[in-house]
Amino acid sequence: MSAVMEISSAQDKDVKSIIQLWEKCGLTRPWNDPAQDIAFACEKQESDVLVGRIGDEIVASVMVGHDGHRGVVYYVAVSPDMQSKGLGREIMSAAENWLTDRGVWKMNLLIRQGNEKVQSFYEALGYNEEQRTCMAKKLND
Ligand SMILES: CC(C)(COP(=O)(O)OP(=O)(O)OC[C@H]1O[C@@H](n2cnc3c(N)ncnc32)[C@H](O)[C@@H]1OP(=O)(O)O)[C@@H](O)C(=O)NCCC(=O)NCCS
């Protein structure tokens, strides 16, 4: 029988392991401070970082939240040596449940240019591409 992944909210002691997971999965960027991102999401009622553990090891993560209208996920990650075993589907299902528990009925997510291969993963989970233009502005420059 394969090991069961336990999913829970991230704790302060998990921060280092979460960042290592994101680095292994190629999700960190020099212009984003991952520790700040985790702290900011975890301190709000409208957002959280969920982690999946097998034994003591953090093998999956998702940052989930909502803006009062739509849900959103970031930092969807499964440890490279644990991919293709259904854990990505499980951690996304936990994020969807987190949102539906709070009355959110639609989730948006972004895929970075160059990472189009994960589109098939999200399609397997029932997500569809919607034609939108994403615009952004940094508010602290
Ligand atoms: C994307 C990611 C989270 C998927 O996790 P995973 O554990 O490998 O995915 P699962 O095993 O749960 O796969 C779920 C479904 O997606 C499909 N899938 C997963 N990756 C796929 C891929 N690259 N191409 C096609 N289908 C894929 C699986 O076949 C499976 O379909 P099925 O349940 O119908 O058989 C993982 O590959 C990852 O961490 N990638 C690096 C980080 C990243 O790019 N994150 C997304 C940022 S937008």
The ligand as an ORCA input file, in Angstrom:
! r2SCAN-3c Opt
* xyz 0 1
  C       2.272     20.217    -11.647
  C       2.511     19.242    -10.510
  C       2.067     19.863     -9.203
  C       1.693     17.964    -10.788
  O       1.801     17.109     -9.665
  P       1.723     15.508     -9.825
  O       1.697     14.928     -8.456
  O       2.797     15.053    -10.730
  O       0.331     15.328    -10.556
  P      -0.663     14.083    -10.402
  O       0.131     12.814    -10.368
  O      -1.597     14.327     -9.269
  O      -1.456     14.169    -11.768
  C      -2.840     14.470    -11.814
  C      -3.293     14.340    -13.243
  O      -2.604     15.291    -14.075
  C      -1.951     14.622    -15.134
  N      -0.650     15.278    -15.320
  C       0.238     15.616    -14.386
  N       1.314     16.208    -14.946
  C       1.083     16.188    -16.275
  C       1.817     16.622    -17.392
  N       3.011     17.232    -17.273
  N       1.295     16.428    -18.623
  C       0.099     15.813    -18.757
  N      -0.657     15.399    -17.733
  C      -0.165     15.571    -16.513
  C      -1.759     13.202    -14.666
  O      -1.692     12.318    -15.762
  C      -2.986     12.972    -13.823
  O      -4.098     12.632    -14.646
  P      -5.074     11.432    -14.231
  O      -5.374     11.593    -12.764
  O      -6.239     11.631    -15.108
  O      -4.280     10.200    -14.492
  C       4.000     18.817    -10.443
  O       4.383     18.329    -11.707
  C       4.933     19.943    -10.044
  O       5.156     20.194     -8.857
  N       5.531     20.631    -11.043
  C       6.535     21.680    -10.784
  C       5.921     22.923    -10.178
  C       4.888     23.547    -11.093
  O       5.112     23.775    -12.264
  N       3.716     23.861    -10.507
  C       2.617     24.469    -11.207
  C       2.759     25.948    -11.222
  S       1.438     26.720    -12.194
*
